[in-house]
Amino acid sequence: MAWVLLVVAGLLEVGWAVGLKYTEGFTRLVPSLLTGAGIVSSMLLLSYAARTLPIGTAYGVWVGIGAAGAAVLGMVVLGEPVTAARIFFISLLVIAVVGLRATSGH
């Protein structure tokens, strides 16, 4: 169950990271409220997952999902540059997340 919570927390991190773009510096009410709710929810789920998972693994996976997901959504939704180098480094993030999962002992 901790892994499910952690993956959901990571996906919420992707949401709030991209949501920051739409808050326009927290000057838009609805995007700001949604982004804030995403931040709080993501952190809560991370903290629940960290009760049973090693913190280095939990935090690393959470950040990796968030960073890779935000980068992909940035390219797909926000029109950020799609380059071979970016795809390569996002792939490295995904490999690191899988590696942390595989070596966590849980």
Residue pairs with C-beta under 8 A, 6 or more apart in sequence:
2 48
2 49
2 51
2 52
2 53
2 58
2 106
3 49
3 53
3 101
3 106
5 45
5 46
5 48
5 49
6 45
6 46
6 49
6 53
6 58
6 61
6 62
7 65
8 45
9 41
9 42
9 43
9 44
9 45
9 46
9 49
9 62
10 42
10 61
10 62
10 64
10 65
10 66
10 69
11 65
11 69
12 38
12 41
12 42
12 45
13 38
13 42
13 62
13 63
13 65
13 66
13 69
13 70
14 65
14 66
14 69
14 70
14 73
15 38
15 42
16 35
16 36
16 38
16 39
16 42
17 66
17 69
17 70
18 70
18 73
18 74
18 77
18 78
19 31
19 34
19 35
19 38
20 35
21 78
22 28
22 31
22 35
23 31
23 32
23 35
24 31
26 32
26 35
42 62
46 58
46 59
46 62
49 58
49 62
50 58
50 59
52 106
53 104
53 106
54 104
54 105
54 106
57 100
57 101
57 104
57 106
60 96
60 97
60 100
61 97
61 100
61 101
64 93
64 94
64 96
64 97
64 100
65 97
67 93
68 90
68 93
68 94
68 97
71 80
71 86
71 90
71 93
72 90
74 80
75 81
75 82
75 86
